[in-house]
Amino acid sequence: MSVQMQLARIIISELTDNQVIYLKEVDGERQFPIMIGIFEATNIDRRVKHDYVPPRPLTHDLIVSVAEALDATIEQVVISDLSEHTYFAQLHLRRSSGELVEVDARPSDAIAVAVTFDPPLPIYVAEEVLNDATGQDAPDDETI
């Protein structure tokens, strides 16, 4: 099961190589940080603030254009795994035939694609990833 999240904060620091975005649960209080690069953080920040129109398409614009040219629609972003402190994500695309295609992506790139849209695409995090990221145990399935 996946949990819908939203971009809660972007922290950009010129003093460090690591920038941080925080995702917060849409219908809850859990949130967690993801460390990203300066290019992705700056692009996400500019898109969220709607104050920047690039003179040429950025990588994230290119991804959207390629999907459209292939007659596919990007439907959502899913952060699907956390392994050795590294998050893994997917872009979910729907072809005109109805086929769902999952494309591997870095979370920062996937979120940058999501905020390219107005309104932004939905961002989901797998429940087990959210539990690991927030330090919470998964609920027990056993009844005592």
C-alpha positions as CSV (number, residue, x, y, z in Angstrom):
1,M,0.0,0.0,0.0
2,S,1.2,3.5,-0.7
3,V,0.6,6.8,1.1
4,Q,0.0,10.1,-0.7
5,M,2.6,12.7,0.2
6,Q,3.1,16.3,-0.6
7,L,6.2,18.4,-0.9
8,A,6.4,20.2,2.4
9,R,9.7,22.1,2.4
10,I,12.8,22.7,0.3
11,I,16.0,23.6,2.1
12,I,18.7,25.0,-0.2
13,S,22.1,25.8,1.3
14,E,25.1,27.2,-0.5
15,L,27.3,26.0,2.3
16,T,26.8,22.3,1.7
17,D,26.6,19.9,-1.3
18,N,23.4,18.3,0.1
19,Q,20.1,20.0,-0.3
20,V,17.0,18.7,1.5
21,I,13.3,18.3,0.5
22,Y,10.7,17.1,3.0
23,L,7.7,15.1,2.1
24,K,4.7,15.2,4.4
25,E,1.8,12.8,4.5
26,V,-1.3,14.4,2.9
27,D,-3.8,12.9,5.5
28,G,-1.4,12.6,8.4
29,E,1.5,14.0,10.3
30,R,4.4,11.8,9.2
31,Q,7.2,13.5,7.2
32,F,10.8,12.7,6.2
33,P,13.7,14.3,4.5
34,I,15.4,13.3,1.2
35,M,18.9,14.7,0.4
36,I,19.2,15.8,-3.2
37,G,21.5,17.8,-5.4
38,I,21.6,21.5,-5.9
39,F,20.3,21.4,-9.5
40,E,17.3,19.4,-8.6
41,A,16.6,21.4,-5.5
42,T,16.8,24.7,-7.4
43,N,14.6,23.4,-10.2
44,I,12.0,22.1,-7.8
45,D,12.0,25.4,-5.8
46,R,11.6,27.5,-9.0
47,R,8.7,25.3,-10.2
48,V,6.9,25.5,-6.9
49,K,7.2,29.2,-6.8
50,H,6.1,29.6,-10.4
51,D,8.7,32.5,-10.8
52,Y,10.9,31.0,-13.4
53,V,10.3,30.0,-17.0
54,P,13.5,28.5,-18.5
55,P,14.5,29.8,-21.9
56,R,15.0,26.2,-23.1
57,P,13.5,22.9,-21.7
58,L,15.2,21.5,-18.7
59,T,15.7,17.8,-18.2
60,H,12.4,17.4,-16.4
61,D,10.6,19.3,-19.2
62,L,12.3,16.9,-21.7
63,I,11.0,13.9,-19.8
64,V,7.4,15.2,-20.0
65,S,7.8,16.1,-23.7
66,V,9.2,12.6,-24.5
67,A,6.3,10.9,-22.7
68,E,3.8,13.1,-24.6
69,A,5.5,12.4,-27.9
70,L,5.2,8.7,-27.2
71,D,1.5,9.1,-26.5
72,A,1.8,8.4,-22.8
73,T,0.7,10.4,-19.8
74,I,2.7,10.6,-16.6
75,E,0.2,9.8,-13.8
76,Q,2.2,9.8,-10.6
77,V,5.4,9.4,-8.8
78,V,6.0,6.5,-6.4
79,I,8.9,6.3,-3.9
80,S,9.1,2.6,-3.8
81,D,12.2,1.5,-1.9
82,L,14.8,2.5,0.6
83,S,18.0,0.5,0.7
84,E,21.2,1.5,2.4
85,H,20.0,5.1,3.0
86,T,19.2,5.5,-0.7
87,Y,15.6,6.1,-1.9
88,F,14.3,4.6,-5.2
89,A,11.4,6.0,-7.2
90,Q,9.4,5.4,-10.3
91,L,7.4,7.5,-12.7
92,H,4.1,5.8,-13.6
93,L,3.2,6.4,-17.2
94,R,0.0,5.3,-19.0
95,R,0.2,4.6,-22.7
96,S,-2.8,5.4,-24.9
97,S,-3.4,1.6,-25.0
98,G,-4.0,1.7,-21.3
99,E,-0.8,-0.1,-20.5
100,L,1.0,1.1,-17.3
101,V,4.7,1.6,-17.6
102,E,6.9,2.1,-14.5
103,V,10.2,3.9,-15.2
104,D,13.0,3.9,-12.7
105,A,14.0,7.3,-11.5
106,R,15.8,9.1,-8.7
107,P,13.3,10.6,-6.2
108,S,14.7,14.1,-6.9
109,D,14.1,13.8,-10.6
110,A,10.7,12.2,-10.2
111,I,9.6,15.0,-7.8
112,A,11.0,17.6,-10.2
113,V,8.9,16.0,-13.0
114,A,5.8,16.0,-10.6
115,V,6.1,19.7,-9.9
116,T,6.5,20.5,-13.6
117,F,2.7,19.9,-13.9
118,D,0.1,22.4,-12.6
119,P,-1.3,21.1,-10.3
120,P,1.6,18.8,-9.4
121,L,1.3,15.1,-10.0
122,P,0.5,12.9,-7.0
123,I,3.5,11.7,-5.0
124,Y,3.1,8.4,-3.2
125,V,5.5,6.6,-0.8
126,A,5.3,2.8,-0.1
127,E,4.1,2.3,3.4
128,E,7.1,0.2,4.4
129,V,9.4,3.0,3.0
130,L,7.5,5.6,5.0
131,N,7.8,3.5,8.2
132,D,11.5,3.0,7.7
133,A,12.1,6.7,6.9
134,T,10.2,7.9,9.9
135,G,11.5,5.2,12.3
136,Q,8.1,3.6,12.8
137,D,7.4,-0.1,13.0
138,A,5.0,-1.6,10.6
139,P,1.7,-2.5,12.3
140,D,1.3,-6.0,13.4
141,D,-1.1,-8.2,11.4
142,E,-1.5,-10.6,14.2
143,T,-4.4,-10.4,16.6
144,I,-3.8,-11.4,20.2
